[in-house]
Amino acid sequence: MTGMPVLLALMLTMVALDDAPGADDAVNLAEIERLLLTQPGAVEQAWTQLSRGGLPRIEPIAGDAGRSRVTFFYKAGSDVTGVRLNSVINAVQVDWPVEDFVRDYTLPMQRLGGSPIWRLSLDIPRDVQASYSFLVTRPGGTDRVTDPHNPRHLRGRAAEAVLSLDRVGDVSVLAPVPPSWLPAAEMRQVASDALSRPVSLDIHPAAGGTAASPVLILYDAFNWGGRAPAWEIVHNLAESGDIPPMHVVLIDQLDPGSDESLYADQSAFIVDELLPFLRAEYGWQLSRRDVVLGGASRRGLSAAITGLSRPAAIGAVLSLSGSFYWAPPGEAPEWLARQLAEAPGEAPRFLLAAGSLEHVVTSTNQGHVMLETNRNMAGALNAAGYQTGLHIYPGGHDIAAWRLALADSLQTLFAPADQ
């Protein structure tokens, strides 16, 4: 990206140089383990050495230029009976199928030298960015805790730490944006007949935007509002000249019962209620080509269904790790790909993204994993005549990677036609 404001570029440079976990001198774990075995009281001395420079520890792997060895550490109290790593990066080691998430997908950490310091090492592709946390078990139960020794975190209270390896793409798009640089956001409600409830909206008008500016409508205000503010990503892209100024509208949630209507209730809400509300209340023109609808996981599936069923209202669909394995009861998996008719003359553009680590068989997907079902859906859309792009991003089913996948999708959507 070009044209990033000097202040933001400086902030990102400082993070890269000063806050890189594991950037300090290498630590000899074998020596520390021997120290703890021979001197059980040396826990604080060992922990100081381990945590110096930040955690987790990241080291090269001899003969493997594509991966780094990442070692996670957690210093627990004496009452802790178990610690497990909770992250999508567990996909590099987990056994299939995953039927119980904690038992089958989270990975147990081991005590270092019999001490209250717990550790786990994984070999991770060097272009991966992913969030992680620890599941800490005590006699009273299990708590999810973050890694306070990693300076990189998602936003929000007790947010997960983020593992970001050295070949991750340009992260300047994730730079925080001072509120004073942006128009005031509004929280509004729409009484939806389609969904039979009031729908809460976070509305972020574009800095430098007009009534004719495009709008990005995203499901899931918890993720895109609290953990990974989508309006900051959009603003940074616009400041860099990669996309035009865009308004951002965040929808509170995807209704869990919408699958019973094959998500037709969501389509009715978006097209018949939300878009008229935005035109009437904000004066936004919102021609078809200016409406970009997106979401992740099941929300990406719902966005795709709306684009297919109401093409006259939607200009583009951004689906991140869309749940295209889904099918109504009694139907075979990947139902939506079998419903495609020939694309109409004015059809939405589809940009699908899936993670390189989304290959784990679960009791939910029944072997129809995200990576392959997204490839299959992209192929079906192209065969039906829809302009469709597929991006395989480095990471898993995780907001930390979806942030960059969203930025890539928006850049692709607005790239000049000759690129």
N, C-alpha and C positions, 0 to 999 in steps of 0.2 A: 504494500500500500504506500501511497505517496501523499505528501502534504500533511502528515500528522503534526498537530501543533507542537511547538518546541517543548512546552511544559509537560505534555503527556509523554512525548518521546523520552524526555529526561527521567520521568518517573519510572518508565518501564526499564530504562537502562540501569537505574539504581537498583531495581528489584533483581535484574539479571546478574549484576555484579556482586551485590552485597547480601542477597537473601537466598542464594542458591543452596539448598540443603545438601550436606555431604561434600561441600566444596573445600573443606579444610584438609589438612594432611591425612593420609590414610591411617587407619587404626588397625592394629594387629589384634583381631578378635581372639585368636588362640592364646595370646599372652594375657589378655584381659580375663579370659575364662580360667586360665591357670591361676591368676591372681585371686579370683573369687573363690576358687576351690580351696586354695591354701590359706586365704585370709578372708573369711566370711564377713568380717567387719569392714571390708574395703569397698562396699557398695557405692558410697558417694564418690570415692576416688575413681572407680570404674565408670560411673555414670557421667562424671565430668569429662572424662576422655571421650566417651562415646558420643555425647551430645554436643561437643564443641564443634562449631560451624553449622549446626542445625541438623535436623533429622528429616527423613531417613538417610542412611548412608548410601551413597551411589558410587559404584566402582566399575571400571572397565572389566570386560571378560576376555582373557587371552584367547586369541583366535576367533573371536566372534565380534565383528564390527557392527552388527545390527542390534545388539542387545546390551543392556547394562545390568549388573547385579545390584539389586535394591534390597537393603536390609532394614527392616522396620524394628524399632525398639519401643518398649513401653515399660516404665518403672512403676510397679504396683505396690500397694500396701500389703502387709503381711497376711491379711485375710483373703486375698484374691486367690481363687482356686483355678482360674483359667482365663486366658486372653485369646481372642480370635480376631483375625484381620477381616474386615468387611469392605470389599472393594471389587469392582468389575475386573481388575487385573488378576483376580484369582482364577480367571478363565484359563490362564497359561498352565495351571496345574490341576484344576478340579477334575474329578472323575464324573462321568456321565452315567445315567441321567440324574438330574437334580430334582429330587422329589420333596425334600425338606430343605429349605434355604439355609438355615443355620447349620444343620448337620452336614449337608452335602456341598455347600458352596463357600461358606466362610471357612477360613483356614486356621487351624490351631497354631499358636505360637508356643515356643518352648523356653523354659527357664535357661538363662545363661549361667553356667557354673553353679546351678542350684540356688541362685540368688533370686530376689524379687524383680530382676530385670528379665523381661521376656523378649524374644527375638524371632524373626522369620525372614528368610532370604528368598527372593524370587528373581528370575531372569526375565527382564521386561524389554520389549522393543523400544528403541531409543526415541521414537517419535510419539510416544503415548503420553496423554494427559488424562488423569483420572482422579476422582475423589476417593478418600478412604477414611475409615474410622476404626476404632477398636471396640469389640464387645467384651466387657470386663465382668466376670462372674464372681460374685461373693455369696456367702451363705444366704443373704436376703434376696438374691436375684441377679439379673444381668442388666448392665447399663451400657449404652453406647456413648463413647467419649471420643473427642477429637485428639489430634496430636499437637500439643501446645508448643512443641519444639520445631515445628515446620512453619515458616513465616507465610506460606501460601495457603489461603483458605477460601472457600466460597463465602458468600455474604450471609449475614444473619446471625442470630444468637446461636452459639455452640455449633457453628457451621463446620462441616467436614474439612479436613486438610486436603490439599491437592498435590498429587505427585505430578511433576512436570519435568520430563527428561530433556536432554540437550538438543534433540532434533525435532522438538515440537515446533510447529510453524509460528508465524508472526503473531505474537500475543498482544501487540499494541492495541488491537481492537477491544481488548478487555479492560483497558485503563479506566479507572474511576473518572467520572465527569462531575465537576462541582455543580451543585444544584443551581447556582446563580447563572450558569451558562445555558440553562434550559428553561423553556416556558413552564409555568406551574402545572403540575399534574393534577388531575381531578379523579376522585372516586365517585362513581355514579351507579345507579341501579336501574335496570330495565325489568319491568314486570312482564315476564314471558308467559304467554298462553301456550306456546309450543312445548315448553319445559315444565309448565305448571309450578313455577317458582320465580322469585325475584333473582335476577342474575347480577352479581356485582362485577363492575368493570373498573380497571385502572386505565385511565386515558392520559396519554402523554403526547401532546401536540409537538410537532417538529420545530426545532429551532430553525428559523429561516423558511419555514414551510408556508404554504398558501392553501386556499380552499381546493386547489387542483392537485395538491401533493398526493402521492400514493399513501396507502395505509397498510400496515402490517398488523393483522389480527392473529393473536397467539392464544391458544388454550394454556391454562395452568399458571395463574398469577403467583402461586406459591414458588414455583421454580423460576419463572421469568421475571418475577417482581422482586422476590426476596433473596433467592440464592444466586441468581445470575441475571442482573437487570438488563433486559433486552433493549430498553431504550438507550442505554449507554453504548451497547454494541452498534445499534443503528446510528446513533449520533456520531460515533467515531468513524464509521464507514462513510458517512456523509461528509464529515470534515475532511476526510482524505480524498474526496472526489470519486470514491468507488461506487456510490449509489446516490440518488437524489435525496434531499430531505424527505423523511417519512414520518407520518404519524404512527404511533404504536398504541394498540388497544389490547389489553390483557383481559381474558375471560377467567372468571374465578376457578372453574373446574369443568371437567367432563362428567356428566351425570352417569352414574354406574348403571342405571337402568336403560340407557339409550340403545344398548345392543338389542333389546326386545323389539324396537321399531326399525332395526337395521340402520340406526343413526339418522333416520329421516327427521326425527324431532330436532336434532342438532342442525340439520340443513335448513329446516324451517326457521329456527331461531336466527341463524346467521343472515339469511337472505331476506326473510319477511319481517324481521323485528330489529335486529341489530343495525343493519345497513340503513334502513329508513331513520332509525333513531340518530345515527351519526350525521346523516344529511340534515335532519331537521334541527338538531340541537347545536351543531357546530358549523353548519353551512358547508361541509365538505362535499365536493362534487361526486367523487367516487364512481367514475365510470368503470365499466367492467375491468379494463386493463389495469386499473389502479388499485384493485383489491387483491391483496396477497394474504392467503389464509394458511396458517401453519400450526404444527404441534408435534409433540414427540410421543412415541409409543402408541397407545390406543388413540391418543389425540391426533396423531398423524394419520391413522386409519380414518378417523371421522372427518378430518379435513379433506382427505382424498375423496371420500364418498360425497361430500358436499360439492367439490369441484366437478365430479362426474355427473351428479344428479341435477345440479343447477349451474350449468356452464355459462349461461348468459349473465351471471352475476359475479363470477370469480375469474380473475385474470391469471392467477398462479397459485399453486399449492406447494408448500414446503413441508415435507414429511421427514422427520428425523427418527430413525429406527421405528418406522411404522409397523404396526402389528398386523401385517398382511397374512400371517398364518391363520388369523381369526376366521371363523365360520359360524353361521347360525346353527342352533341345535339340529341335528339330523343331516347336516351337510358336511362334505369333505373339507379338510383344511384348504386355505388359500381361495376361499369362496369369491372374493371380490375380483380377482384376476379372471374368473370365468364369466363375469357379468358384463364385460366390456363390449359395448357396441362400437361401431365405427365412429371416430371422432367427428363432431359437428364442424361446420365451417369456422365458427369462432369457438375455439376450445381453450380451456385453461392450459397453461404450461405446468408440467410437473417436474419438481426437483426432489429426488429421493436421496436420502443418505442413510448409511448403515455402518456399524463399527466393525473393524477388523477382528475384535474379540467377541463378537456376537455370534458365536458358533456352538454354544453349549446347549445340549438337549435338556429340556425341562419337562416336567409333567404338564405344563401349560402349553408349550408349543408342540409336544409330541413328536419331536424330531424335525419339525418344520422351523428351522432356526432363522433368526432375524436376517442374518447375512444373506442366506440363499433365497428366502422369501422376498426380500427387497429386490434382489437381482431378478427373480421371476416376475415380480410386479412391474418393474421397469421394462422388461422385455415385452410383457403383455400390453402395456400402454403404448410402447413404440409400434408394436404390430397393429394396434387399433388406430394408429395415425396421430396419436398425441405427441407433441414435442416433449421429450422426457430426458432428463439427465440423472445419472446415478453417481454418487460420490461415496467411496469407501473411506471413511475417516479412521485414523488410528486411535482406537479406544473401544469402549463398550457402551452399555446401556446406562448412560451416566450424564448428568447435566454438565459436568466439567468438560467433557468432549463435545457435547451438543452445542456449547457456546461457540466454539470455533466452526463447527459444522453449519450452524446458522449463518455465521458471517460468510463462509464460503458459498453457501447457497444464495445469499443475497447478492454477493459479488457476481456470481454466475448469471443470476437473473437479469442484472442490469448492465452486464458487460456489453460493449459495442458489438453489433452484429458481425463485424468482420474479424472478431477475435475467436 
